[in-house]
Amino acid sequence: MNTEVIFKDIEKKIIENLKVAESSVDIAVAWLTSPKIIREIGACLKRKVIVRIISVDDKINGDVNFSNLYRGGAKIRLLSSKLMHNVTAP
């Protein structure tokens, strides 16, 4: 597996990778708000690609996005925001 660091057109690159996914997609992200990416994840599910998402249980993500993906077959786990970011202890 190759690792690539991307600083420009990140949404475009993510969508390109989702379009060619054949067996599974694992997503770990604090917030999933891009309608284009969400639509492409839905397209993956329609192609019977296994989709697993770990994200933050936060109103920014919106219930509708995750509900629709869940109903489409995505395996979703929502965590406390403290588990998705490095935080400095007081």
ABEGO torsion letter per residue (X at the ends): XBBBBBABGAAAAAAAAAAABAABBBBBBABBABAAAAAAAAAAAAAGBBBBBBBBBBAAAEAAAAAAAAAAGBBBBBBBAAAABBBBBX
